[in-house]
Amino acid sequence: MKRVTAITVFAAAGVAIAAWAAAAWIASDLIDQRIHGRRTRPEIVLEANHCDLGTVPGDVPLVARFAVRNEGGRRLVVRRESGACCGQTDTNDAILVMPGDSAELVATIDAAGQRGRLEKRLSYTTNDAALPRFELAVSAYIAPKPLDGEGQVTLRQAD
C-alpha cells in the first residue's frame, strides 16, 4: 500500500512540476513581450483556411496553395498530420518559417474517377502554442468527362 501511495505522490509531483514549468515559460514570454515589445514564440498567420478551385476537369491532379506567415520571434514549424490519404499527397513534409518570413503549404489531390462536388480537409500541427493544430479545406466541382463525339453535330445534305 505504501509503495502505491509513493508512486502516486511522485507521479502527481511530476505533473505539478511540468504544469509549473509550462506556466513559467508562458509567463516569461508574456513579460518579455510586454516589457521589450518582442515576441519570443512562433506565431502563425494563415492568409486563408479554404481554397475553392471552382470547376475542374477530373483527369488532372488538383493543387491547392495556402500562404502562411510567421509573425513571432522564433522559427515556426508546420507539419502535415496523418500523411497522405484518400488521393491526397504532400509536397511538403515539414515547413520551417523564420520570424517575419512567409511560406506556402501545397497539397495535391488526385481526383481521377471522382465526379461532382469534392471537399477535402487537411490537418496540420505547429509549434505555435496559440494554434498547435489547424485544418485547411479544399473544395472543387469535378466536371464529368465528355463522351467521345459528345457535343459534335455532323450535318449532311439530304439527297
Secondary structure as UniProt FT lines:
FT   HELIX           2..36
FT   STRAND          44..46
FT   STRAND          50..57
FT   TURN            58..59
FT   STRAND          62..70
FT   STRAND          76..80
FT   TURN            86..87
FT   STRAND          88..90
FT   STRAND          94..97
FT   TURN            99..100
FT   STRAND          102..109
FT   TURN            112..113
FT   STRAND          116..126
FT   TURN            129..130
FT   STRAND          133..143
FT   TURN            148..151
//
